Amino acid sequence: QVQLVESGGGWVQPGGSLRLSCAASGFTFSSYDMNWVRQAPEKGLEWVGSITNSGGHSTYYIDSVKGRFTTSRDNANHALYLEMNSLKPEDTALYYCARDLGTGAPYDYWGQGTQVTVSS
């Protein structure tokens, strides 16, 4: 069955860095665009960024993380990554990876999330 498992979250001081990972299984990972979505405490879901499955793995980000976050993928190892630098308290959230059908439909599979807490 399809599984997405995030890891790498934790506590970090403002200005620090974390690298999140998402291990994918149960589907042809290389065939799908992938996304990162976060949910801050008492707030709704917020799309963070995405990476395409082809075309040189194009990446896209919400404005608030541009220049600080970088997503990448390793299709051979069925892995998705989110490198987060210069972290801010407002980046505190539960971070999810999600599979994208590429049709504009809602993401069909999500991981369980990994918590990122940025505070001093």
PAVEX-17760 format. One record per residue: z negated, y, x of N, C-alpha, C in turn; residue in one letter; residue number from 1. Coordinates in Angstrom, 1 decimal, decimal comma. Layout:
BEGIN
<site n_c3="Z" n_c2="Y" n_c1="X" ca_c3="Z" ca_c2="Y" ca_c1="X" c_c3="Z" c_c2="Y" c_c1="X" r="a" k="NUM"/>
...
***
This chain:
BEGIN
<site n_c3="0,0" n_c2="-1,2" n_c1="0,8" ca_c3="0,0" ca_c2="0,0" ca_c1="0,0" c_c3="0,0" c_c2="1,2" c_c1="0,9" r="q" k="1"/>
<site n_c3="0,4" n_c2="2,3" n_c1="0,3" ca_c3="0,5" ca_c2="3,6" ca_c1="1,0" c_c3="-1,0" c_c2="4,1" c_c1="1,3" r="v" k="2"/>
<site n_c3="-1,2" n_c2="4,4" n_c1="2,6" ca_c3="-2,5" ca_c2="5,0" ca_c1="3,0" c_c3="-2,3" c_c2="6,1" c_c1="3,9" r="q" k="3"/>
<site n_c3="-3,1" n_c2="7,1" n_c1="3,8" ca_c3="-3,2" ca_c2="8,3" ca_c1="4,7" c_c3="-4,6" c_c2="8,5" c_c1="5,0" r="l" k="4"/>
<site n_c3="-4,9" n_c2="8,5" n_c1="6,3" ca_c3="-6,3" ca_c2="8,6" ca_c1="6,7" c_c3="-6,4" c_c2="9,7" c_c1="7,7" r="v" k="5"/>
<site n_c3="-7,2" n_c2="10,8" n_c1="7,3" ca_c3="-7,4" ca_c2="11,9" ca_c1="8,2" c_c3="-8,6" c_c2="11,7" c_c1="9,1" r="e" k="6"/>
<site n_c3="-8,6" n_c2="12,3" n_c1="10,3" ca_c3="-9,7" ca_c2="12,3" ca_c1="11,2" c_c3="-9,6" c_c2="13,5" c_c1="12,1" r="s" k="7"/>
<site n_c3="-10,7" n_c2="13,8" n_c1="12,8" ca_c3="-10,7" ca_c2="14,9" ca_c1="13,8" c_c3="-11,5" c_c2="16,1" c_c1="13,3" r="g" k="8"/>
<site n_c3="-11,9" n_c2="16,1" n_c1="12,1" ca_c3="-12,7" ca_c2="17,3" ca_c1="11,6" c_c3="-14,0" c_c2="17,4" c_c1="12,3" r="g" k="9"/>
<site n_c3="-14,7" n_c2="18,5" n_c1="12,1" ca_c3="-16,1" ca_c2="18,7" ca_c1="12,6" c_c3="-16,5" c_c2="20,1" c_c1="12,5" r="g" k="10"/>
<site n_c3="-17,5" n_c2="20,4" n_c1="13,3" ca_c3="-18,1" ca_c2="21,8" ca_c1="13,3" c_c3="-17,6" c_c2="22,4" c_c1="14,6" r="w" k="11"/>
<site n_c3="-17,2" n_c2="23,7" n_c1="14,5" ca_c3="-16,7" ca_c2="24,4" ca_c1="15,7" c_c3="-17,1" c_c2="25,9" c_c1="15,5" r="v" k="12"/>
<site n_c3="-17,4" n_c2="26,5" n_c1="16,6" ca_c3="-17,7" ca_c2="28,0" ca_c1="16,5" c_c3="-16,4" c_c2="28,8" c_c1="16,4" r="q" k="13"/>
<site n_c3="-16,5" n_c2="30,0" n_c1="15,8" ca_c3="-15,4" ca_c2="30,8" ca_c1="15,7" c_c3="-14,7" c_c2="31,0" c_c1="17,0" r="p" k="14"/>
<site n_c3="-13,3" n_c2="30,9" n_c1="17,0" ca_c3="-12,6" ca_c2="31,0" ca_c1="18,2" c_c3="-12,3" c_c2="29,6" c_c1="18,8" r="g" k="15"/>
<site n_c3="-12,9" n_c2="28,6" n_c1="18,3" ca_c3="-12,7" ca_c2="27,3" ca_c1="18,9" c_c3="-11,5" c_c2="26,6" c_c1="18,4" r="g" k="16"/>
<site n_c3="-11,4" n_c2="25,3" n_c1="18,8" ca_c3="-10,2" ca_c2="24,6" ca_c1="18,4" c_c3="-10,6" c_c2="23,2" c_c1="17,9" r="s" k="17"/>
<site n_c3="-9,7" n_c2="22,6" n_c1="17,1" ca_c3="-9,8" ca_c2="21,2" ca_c1="16,7" c_c3="-8,4" c_c2="20,7" c_c1="16,5" r="l" k="18"/>
<site n_c3="-8,3" n_c2="19,4" n_c1="16,6" ca_c3="-7,0" ca_c2="18,7" ca_c1="16,4" c_c3="-7,3" c_c2="17,6" c_c1="15,3" r="r" k="19"/>
<site n_c3="-6,6" n_c2="17,8" n_c1="14,2" ca_c3="-6,7" ca_c2="16,8" ca_c1="13,1" c_c3="-5,6" c_c2="15,8" c_c1="13,3" r="l" k="20"/>
<site n_c3="-5,9" n_c2="14,6" n_c1="12,9" ca_c3="-4,9" ca_c2="13,5" ca_c1="12,8" c_c3="-4,8" c_c2="12,9" c_c1="11,5" r="s" k="21"/>
<site n_c3="-3,6" n_c2="12,4" n_c1="11,1" ca_c3="-3,4" ca_c2="11,7" ca_c1="9,9" c_c3="-2,7" c_c2="10,4" c_c1="10,2" r="c" k="22"/>
<site n_c3="-3,3" n_c2="9,3" n_c1="10,0" ca_c3="-2,7" ca_c2="8,0" ca_c1="10,3" c_c3="-2,0" c_c2="7,5" c_c1="9,0" r="a" k="23"/>
<site n_c3="-0,8" n_c2="7,2" n_c1="9,0" ca_c3="0,0" ca_c2="6,8" ca_c1="7,8" c_c3="0,3" c_c2="5,3" c_c1="7,9" r="a" k="24"/>
<site n_c3="0,3" n_c2="4,7" n_c1="6,8" ca_c3="0,7" ca_c2="3,2" ca_c1="6,8" c_c3="1,2" c_c2="2,9" c_c1="5,4" r="s" k="25"/>
<site n_c3="1,9" n_c2="1,8" n_c1="5,3" ca_c3="2,4" ca_c2="1,3" ca_c1="4,0" c_c3="3,7" c_c2="1,9" c_c1="3,5" r="g" k="26"/>
<site n_c3="4,3" n_c2="2,8" n_c1="4,3" ca_c3="5,6" ca_c2="3,3" ca_c1="4,0" c_c3="6,4" c_c2="3,7" c_c1="5,2" r="f" k="27"/>
<site n_c3="7,6" n_c2="4,0" n_c1="5,0" ca_c3="8,5" ca_c2="4,5" ca_c1="6,2" c_c3="8,2" c_c2="5,9" c_c1="6,5" r="t" k="28"/>
<site n_c3="7,2" n_c2="6,1" n_c1="7,4" ca_c3="6,7" ca_c2="7,5" ca_c1="7,6" c_c3="7,8" c_c2="8,5" c_c1="8,0" r="f" k="29"/>
<site n_c3="8,8" n_c2="8,0" n_c1="8,8" ca_c3="9,8" ca_c2="8,9" ca_c1="9,3" c_c3="10,7" c_c2="9,4" c_c1="8,2" r="s" k="30"/>
<site n_c3="10,7" n_c2="8,8" n_c1="7,0" ca_c3="11,6" ca_c2="9,2" ca_c1="5,9" c_c3="11,0" c_c2="10,4" c_c1="5,1" r="s" k="31"/>
<site n_c3="9,8" n_c2="10,8" n_c1="5,3" ca_c3="9,1" ca_c2="11,8" ca_c1="4,5" c_c3="8,7" c_c2="13,0" c_c1="5,2" r="y" k="32"/>
<site n_c3="8,9" n_c2="14,2" n_c1="4,5" ca_c3="8,2" ca_c2="15,4" ca_c1="4,9" c_c3="6,7" c_c2="15,2" c_c1="4,7" r="d" k="33"/>
<site n_c3="5,9" n_c2="15,9" n_c1="5,5" ca_c3="4,5" ca_c2="15,7" ca_c1="5,4" c_c3="3,9" c_c2="17,1" c_c1="5,3" r="m" k="34"/>
<site n_c3="2,7" n_c2="17,2" n_c1="4,7" ca_c3="2,0" ca_c2="18,5" ca_c1="4,5" c_c3="0,5" c_c2="18,4" c_c1="4,8" r="n" k="35"/>
<site n_c3="0,0" n_c2="19,6" n_c1="5,1" ca_c3="-1,4" ca_c2="19,7" ca_c1="5,2" c_c3="-1,9" c_c2="20,7" c_c1="4,1" r="w" k="36"/>
<site n_c3="-2,9" n_c2="20,3" n_c1="3,5" ca_c3="-3,5" ca_c2="21,1" ca_c1="2,4" c_c3="-5,0" c_c2="21,2" c_c1="2,6" r="v" k="37"/>
<site n_c3="-5,6" n_c2="22,3" n_c1="2,2" ca_c3="-7,0" ca_c2="22,4" ca_c1="2,4" c_c3="-7,7" c_c2="23,0" c_c1="1,1" r="r" k="38"/>
<site n_c3="-9,0" n_c2="22,7" n_c1="1,1" ca_c3="-9,7" ca_c2="23,2" ca_c1="-0,1" c_c3="-11,1" c_c2="23,7" c_c1="0,5" r="q" k="39"/>
<site n_c3="-11,2" n_c2="25,0" n_c1="0,4" ca_c3="-12,5" ca_c2="25,6" ca_c1="0,8" c_c3="-13,5" c_c2="25,5" c_c1="-0,3" r="a" k="40"/>
<site n_c3="-14,8" n_c2="25,6" n_c1="0,1" ca_c3="-15,9" ca_c2="25,4" ca_c1="-0,9" c_c3="-15,7" c_c2="26,3" c_c1="-2,1" r="p" k="41"/>
<site n_c3="-15,7" n_c2="25,7" n_c1="-3,3" ca_c3="-15,6" ca_c2="26,4" ca_c1="-4,5" c_c3="-14,3" c_c2="27,2" c_c1="-4,7" r="e" k="42"/>
<site n_c3="-13,3" n_c2="26,7" n_c1="-4,0" ca_c3="-11,9" ca_c2="27,3" ca_c1="-4,2" c_c3="-10,9" c_c2="26,2" c_c1="-4,5" r="k" k="43"/>
<site n_c3="-9,7" n_c2="26,6" n_c1="-4,9" ca_c3="-8,7" ca_c2="25,6" ca_c1="-5,2" c_c3="-8,0" c_c2="25,2" c_c1="-4,0" r="g" k="44"/>
<site n_c3="-7,0" n_c2="24,3" n_c1="-4,2" ca_c3="-6,2" ca_c2="23,7" ca_c1="-3,1" c_c3="-5,3" c_c2="24,8" c_c1="-2,5" r="l" k="45"/>
<site n_c3="-5,1" n_c2="24,8" n_c1="-1,2" ca_c3="-4,3" ca_c2="25,8" ca_c1="-0,6" c_c3="-3,4" c_c2="25,0" c_c1="0,4" r="e" k="46"/>
<site n_c3="-2,1" n_c2="25,1" n_c1="0,2" ca_c3="-1,1" ca_c2="24,6" ca_c1="1,2" c_c3="-1,3" c_c2="25,3" c_c1="2,5" r="w" k="47"/>
<site n_c3="-1,3" n_c2="24,5" n_c1="3,6" ca_c3="-1,5" ca_c2="25,1" ca_c1="4,9" c_c3="-0,2" c_c2="25,1" c_c1="5,7" r="v" k="48"/>
<site n_c3="0,5" n_c2="23,9" n_c1="5,7" ca_c3="1,7" ca_c2="23,8" ca_c1="6,5" c_c3="2,4" c_c2="22,5" c_c1="6,2" r="g" k="49"/>
<site n_c3="3,7" n_c2="22,4" n_c1="6,7" ca_c3="4,4" ca_c2="21,2" ca_c1="6,5" c_c3="5,4" c_c2="21,0" c_c1="7,7" r="s" k="50"/>
<site n_c3="5,9" n_c2="19,8" n_c1="7,8" ca_c3="6,8" ca_c2="19,4" ca_c1="8,8" c_c3="7,8" c_c2="18,5" c_c1="8,1" r="i" k="51"/>
<site n_c3="9,1" n_c2="18,7" n_c1="8,4" ca_c3="10,2" ca_c2="17,9" ca_c1="7,8" c_c3="10,3" c_c2="16,6" c_c1="8,5" r="t" k="52"/>
<site n_c3="11,0" n_c2="15,7" n_c1="7,8" ca_c3="11,2" ca_c2="14,4" ca_c1="8,4" c_c3="12,4" c_c2="14,3" c_c1="9,3" r="n" k="53"/>
<site n_c3="13,3" n_c2="15,4" n_c1="9,2" ca_c3="14,5" ca_c2="15,4" ca_c1="10,0" c_c3="14,8" c_c2="16,8" c_c1="10,4" r="s" k="54"/>
<site n_c3="16,0" n_c2="17,0" n_c1="10,9" ca_c3="16,4" ca_c2="18,4" ca_c1="11,3" c_c3="15,6" c_c2="19,0" c_c1="12,4" r="g" k="55"/>
<site n_c3="15,2" n_c2="18,1" n_c1="13,3" ca_c3="14,3" ca_c2="18,7" ca_c1="14,4" c_c3="12,9" c_c2="18,9" c_c1="14,0" r="g" k="56"/>
<site n_c3="12,5" n_c2="18,3" n_c1="12,9" ca_c3="11,1" ca_c2="18,4" ca_c1="12,5" c_c3="10,7" c_c2="19,9" c_c1="12,3" r="h" k="57"/>
<site n_c3="11,4" n_c2="20,6" n_c1="11,5" ca_c3="11,1" ca_c2="22,0" ca_c1="11,2" c_c3="9,7" c_c2="22,1" c_c1="10,6" r="s" k="58"/>
<site n_c3="9,0" n_c2="23,2" n_c1="11,0" ca_c3="7,6" ca_c2="23,4" ca_c1="10,5" c_c3="7,5" c_c2="24,7" c_c1="9,8" r="t" k="59"/>
<site n_c3="6,6" n_c2="24,7" n_c1="8,8" ca_c3="6,3" ca_c2="25,9" ca_c1="8,0" c_c3="4,8" c_c2="26,1" c_c1="7,8" r="y" k="60"/>
<site n_c3="4,4" n_c2="27,3" n_c1="7,7" ca_c3="2,9" ca_c2="27,6" ca_c1="7,6" c_c3="2,6" c_c2="28,7" c_c1="6,7" r="y" k="61"/>
<site n_c3="1,5" n_c2="28,6" n_c1="6,1" ca_c3="1,0" ca_c2="29,8" ca_c1="5,3" c_c3="0,7" c_c2="30,9" c_c1="6,3" r="i" k="62"/>
<site n_c3="0,9" n_c2="32,2" n_c1="5,9" ca_c3="0,8" ca_c2="33,3" ca_c1="6,8" c_c3="-0,5" c_c2="33,4" c_c1="7,5" r="d" k="63"/>
<site n_c3="-1,6" n_c2="33,0" n_c1="6,9" ca_c3="-2,9" ca_c2="33,2" ca_c1="7,5" c_c3="-3,2" c_c2="32,3" c_c1="8,7" r="s" k="64"/>
<site n_c3="-2,3" n_c2="31,2" n_c1="8,9" ca_c3="-2,5" ca_c2="30,4" ca_c1="10,0" c_c3="-1,4" c_c2="30,4" c_c1="11,1" r="v" k="65"/>
<site n_c3="-0,4" n_c2="31,2" n_c1="10,7" ca_c3="0,8" ca_c2="31,3" ca_c1="11,7" c_c3="0,3" c_c2="31,8" c_c1="13,0" r="k" k="66"/>
<site n_c3="0,8" n_c2="31,2" n_c1="14,1" ca_c3="0,4" ca_c2="31,5" ca_c1="15,4" c_c3="-0,9" c_c2="30,9" c_c1="15,9" r="g" k="67"/>
<site n_c3="-1,6" n_c2="30,3" n_c1="15,0" ca_c3="-2,9" ca_c2="29,6" ca_c1="15,3" c_c3="-2,8" c_c2="28,1" c_c1="15,1" r="r" k="68"/>
<site n_c3="-2,1" n_c2="27,7" n_c1="14,1" ca_c3="-2,1" ca_c2="26,3" ca_c1="13,8" c_c3="-0,7" c_c2="25,7" c_c1="14,1" r="f" k="69"/>
<site n_c3="-0,6" n_c2="24,5" n_c1="14,5" ca_c3="0,7" ca_c2="23,8" ca_c1="14,8" c_c3="0,6" c_c2="22,4" c_c1="14,3" r="t" k="70"/>
<site n_c3="1,6" n_c2="22,1" n_c1="13,5" ca_c3="1,7" ca_c2="20,7" ca_c1="13,0" c_c3="2,8" c_c2="20,0" c_c1="13,8" r="t" k="71"/>
<site n_c3="2,5" n_c2="18,7" n_c1="14,0" ca_c3="3,5" ca_c2="17,9" ca_c1="14,7" c_c3="3,4" c_c2="16,5" c_c1="14,2" r="s" k="72"/>
<site n_c3="4,4" n_c2="15,6" n_c1="14,5" ca_c3="4,4" ca_c2="14,3" ca_c1="14,1" c_c3="4,9" c_c2="13,3" c_c1="15,2" r="r" k="73"/>
<site n_c3="4,4" n_c2="12,1" n_c1="15,1" ca_c3="4,8" ca_c2="11,0" ca_c1="16,0" c_c3="5,3" c_c2="9,9" c_c1="15,1" r="d" k="74"/>
<site n_c3="6,6" n_c2="9,9" n_c1="14,9" ca_c3="7,1" ca_c2="8,9" ca_c1="13,9" c_c3="6,9" c_c2="7,4" c_c1="14,4" r="n" k="75"/>
<site n_c3="7,0" n_c2="7,3" n_c1="15,7" ca_c3="6,9" ca_c2="5,9" ca_c1="16,3" c_c3="5,5" c_c2="5,4" c_c1="16,0" r="a" k="76"/>
<site n_c3="4,5" n_c2="6,2" n_c1="16,0" ca_c3="3,1" ca_c2="5,8" ca_c1="15,8" c_c3="2,6" c_c2="6,2" c_c1="14,4" r="n" k="77"/>
<site n_c3="3,5" n_c2="6,6" n_c1="13,5" ca_c3="3,1" ca_c2="6,9" ca_c1="12,1" c_c3="2,0" c_c2="7,9" c_c1="12,0" r="h" k="78"/>
<site n_c3="2,0" n_c2="8,9" n_c1="12,8" ca_c3="0,9" ca_c2="9,9" ca_c1="12,9" c_c3="1,4" c_c2="11,3" c_c1="12,7" r="a" k="79"/>
<site n_c3="0,5" n_c2="12,1" n_c1="12,0" ca_c3="0,7" ca_c2="13,5" ca_c1="11,8" c_c3="-0,5" c_c2="14,2" c_c1="12,4" r="l" k="80"/>
<site n_c3="-0,2" n_c2="15,4" n_c1="13,0" ca_c3="-1,2" ca_c2="16,1" ca_c1="13,6" c_c3="-1,3" c_c2="17,6" c_c1="13,2" r="y" k="81"/>
<site n_c3="-2,5" n_c2="18,2" n_c1="13,3" ca_c3="-2,6" ca_c2="19,6" ca_c1="13,0" c_c3="-3,5" c_c2="20,2" c_c1="14,2" r="l" k="82"/>
<site n_c3="-2,9" n_c2="20,9" n_c1="15,1" ca_c3="-3,6" ca_c2="21,5" ca_c1="16,1" c_c3="-4,1" c_c2="22,9" c_c1="15,6" r="e" k="83"/>
<site n_c3="-5,4" n_c2="23,2" n_c1="15,6" ca_c3="-5,9" ca_c2="24,4" ca_c1="15,1" c_c3="-6,6" c_c2="25,1" c_c1="16,2" r="m" k="84"/>
<site n_c3="-6,2" n_c2="26,3" n_c1="16,5" ca_c3="-6,8" ca_c2="27,2" ca_c1="17,5" c_c3="-7,3" c_c2="28,5" c_c1="16,9" r="n" k="85"/>
<site n_c3="-8,1" n_c2="29,2" n_c1="17,7" ca_c3="-8,6" ca_c2="30,5" ca_c1="17,2" c_c3="-9,2" c_c2="30,4" c_c1="15,8" r="s" k="86"/>
<site n_c3="-10,0" n_c2="29,4" n_c1="15,6" ca_c3="-10,5" ca_c2="29,1" ca_c1="14,3" c_c3="-11,4" c_c2="30,2" c_c1="13,8" r="l" k="87"/>
<site n_c3="-11,3" n_c2="30,5" n_c1="12,5" ca_c3="-12,1" ca_c2="31,5" ca_c1="11,8" c_c3="-13,0" c_c2="30,9" c_c1="10,8" r="k" k="88"/>
<site n_c3="-14,1" n_c2="31,6" n_c1="10,4" ca_c3="-14,9" ca_c2="31,0" ca_c1="9,3" c_c3="-14,2" c_c2="30,7" c_c1="8,1" r="p" k="89"/>
<site n_c3="-13,2" n_c2="31,5" n_c1="7,8" ca_c3="-12,4" ca_c2="31,3" ca_c1="6,6" c_c3="-11,5" c_c2="30,1" c_c1="6,6" r="e" k="90"/>
<site n_c3="-11,4" n_c2="29,4" n_c1="7,8" ca_c3="-10,7" ca_c2="28,2" ca_c1="7,9" c_c3="-11,5" c_c2="27,0" c_c1="7,5" r="d" k="91"/>
<site n_c3="-12,8" n_c2="27,2" n_c1="7,2" ca_c3="-13,7" ca_c2="26,2" ca_c1="6,7" c_c3="-13,2" c_c2="25,6" c_c1="5,4" r="t" k="92"/>
<site n_c3="-13,0" n_c2="24,3" n_c1="5,5" ca_c3="-12,4" ca_c2="23,6" ca_c1="4,3" c_c3="-12,3" c_c2="22,1" c_c1="4,5" r="a" k="93"/>
<site n_c3="-12,1" n_c2="21,4" n_c1="3,5" ca_c3="-11,7" ca_c2="20,0" ca_c1="3,6" c_c3="-10,2" c_c2="19,9" c_c1="3,7" r="l" k="94"/>
<site n_c3="-9,7" n_c2="19,3" n_c1="4,8" ca_c3="-8,3" ca_c2="19,3" ca_c1="5,1" c_c3="-7,7" c_c2="17,9" c_c1="4,7" r="y" k="95"/>
<site n_c3="-6,6" n_c2="18,0" n_c1="4,0" ca_c3="-5,9" ca_c2="16,8" ca_c1="3,6" c_c3="-4,5" c_c2="16,7" c_c1="4,1" r="y" k="96"/>
<site n_c3="-4,0" n_c2="15,5" n_c1="4,4" ca_c3="-2,6" ca_c2="15,4" ca_c1="4,6" c_c3="-2,0" c_c2="14,7" c_c1="3,4" r="c" k="97"/>
<site n_c3="-0,8" n_c2="15,1" n_c1="3,1" ca_c3="-0,2" ca_c2="14,6" ca_c1="1,8" c_c3="1,3" c_c2="14,3" c_c1="2,1" r="a" k="98"/>
<site n_c3="1,8" n_c2="13,3" n_c1="1,4" ca_c3="3,2" ca_c2="12,9" ca_c1="1,5" c_c3="4,0" c_c2="13,7" c_c1="0,5" r="r" k="99"/>
<site n_c3="5,2" n_c2="14,1" n_c1="0,9" ca_c3="6,1" ca_c2="15,0" ca_c1="0,1" c_c3="7,3" c_c2="14,2" c_c1="-0,2" r="d" k="100"/>
<site n_c3="7,7" n_c2="14,1" n_c1="-1,4" ca_c3="8,9" ca_c2="13,4" ca_c1="-1,8" c_c3="10,1" c_c2="14,3" c_c1="-1,6" r="l" k="101"/>
<site n_c3="9,9" n_c2="15,6" n_c1="-1,3" ca_c3="11,0" ca_c2="16,5" ca_c1="-1,0" c_c3="11,9" c_c2="16,9" c_c1="-2,2" r="g" k="102"/>
<site n_c3="11,3" n_c2="16,7" n_c1="-3,4" ca_c3="12,0" ca_c2="17,0" ca_c1="-4,6" c_c3="11,5" c_c2="18,2" c_c1="-5,3" r="t" k="103"/>
<site n_c3="10,4" n_c2="18,7" n_c1="-4,8" ca_c3="9,7" ca_c2="19,8" ca_c1="-5,5" c_c3="8,6" c_c2="19,2" c_c1="-6,4" r="g" k="104"/>
<site n_c3="8,5" n_c2="17,9" n_c1="-6,5" ca_c3="7,5" ca_c2="17,3" ca_c1="-7,3" c_c3="6,1" c_c2="17,4" c_c1="-6,6" r="a" k="105"/>
<site n_c3="5,0" n_c2="17,3" n_c1="-7,3" ca_c3="3,7" ca_c2="17,2" ca_c1="-6,6" c_c3="3,7" c_c2="16,1" c_c1="-5,5" r="p" k="106"/>
<site n_c3="2,9" n_c2="16,3" n_c1="-4,5" ca_c3="2,8" ca_c2="15,3" ca_c1="-3,5" c_c3="2,2" c_c2="14,0" c_c1="-4,1" r="y" k="107"/>
<site n_c3="2,8" n_c2="12,9" n_c1="-3,7" ca_c3="2,4" ca_c2="11,7" ca_c1="-4,4" c_c3="1,3" c_c2="10,9" c_c1="-3,8" r="d" k="108"/>
<site n_c3="1,0" n_c2="11,1" n_c1="-2,5" ca_c3="-0,1" ca_c2="10,4" ca_c1="-1,8" c_c3="-0,9" c_c2="11,4" c_c1="-1,0" r="y" k="109"/>
<site n_c3="-2,2" n_c2="11,3" n_c1="-1,0" ca_c3="-3,1" ca_c2="12,1" ca_c1="-0,3" c_c3="-4,1" c_c2="11,3" c_c1="0,5" r="w" k="110"/>
<site n_c3="-4,5" n_c2="11,8" n_c1="1,6" ca_c3="-5,7" ca_c2="11,2" ca_c1="2,3" c_c3="-7,0" c_c2="11,6" c_c1="1,6" r="g" k="111"/>
<site n_c3="-8,1" n_c2="11,1" n_c1="2,2" ca_c3="-9,4" ca_c2="11,4" ca_c1="1,7" c_c3="-9,9" c_c2="12,7" c_c1="2,1" r="q" k="112"/>
<site n_c3="-9,3" n_c2="13,3" n_c1="3,2" ca_c3="-9,7" ca_c2="14,6" ca_c1="3,7" c_c3="-10,7" c_c2="14,5" c_c1="4,9" r="g" k="113"/>
<site n_c3="-10,6" n_c2="15,5" n_c1="5,7" ca_c3="-11,6" ca_c2="15,6" ca_c1="6,8" c_c3="-12,1" c_c2="17,0" c_c1="6,8" r="t" k="114"/>
<site n_c3="-13,4" n_c2="17,1" n_c1="7,0" ca_c3="-14,1" ca_c2="18,4" ca_c1="6,8" c_c3="-14,0" c_c2="19,2" c_c1="8,1" r="q" k="115"/>
<site n_c3="-13,7" n_c2="20,5" n_c1="8,0" ca_c3="-13,7" ca_c2="21,4" ca_c1="9,1" c_c3="-14,6" c_c2="22,5" c_c1="8,8" r="v" k="116"/>
<site n_c3="-15,6" n_c2="22,8" n_c1="9,6" ca_c3="-16,6" ca_c2="23,8" ca_c1="9,4" c_c3="-16,6" c_c2="24,8" c_c1="10,6" r="t" k="117"/>
<site n_c3="-16,3" n_c2="26,0" n_c1="10,4" ca_c3="-16,3" ca_c2="27,0" ca_c1="11,4" c_c3="-17,4" c_c2="28,0" c_c1="11,2" r="v" k="118"/>
<site n_c3="-18,4" n_c2="28,0" n_c1="12,1" ca_c3="-19,5" ca_c2="28,9" ca_c1="11,9" c_c3="-20,2" c_c2="29,0" c_c1="13,3" r="s" k="119"/>
<site n_c3="-21,0" n_c2="30,1" n_c1="13,4" ca_c3="-21,7" ca_c2="30,3" ca_c1="14,6" c_c3="-23,2" c_c2="29,9" c_c1="14,3" r="s" k="120"/>
***
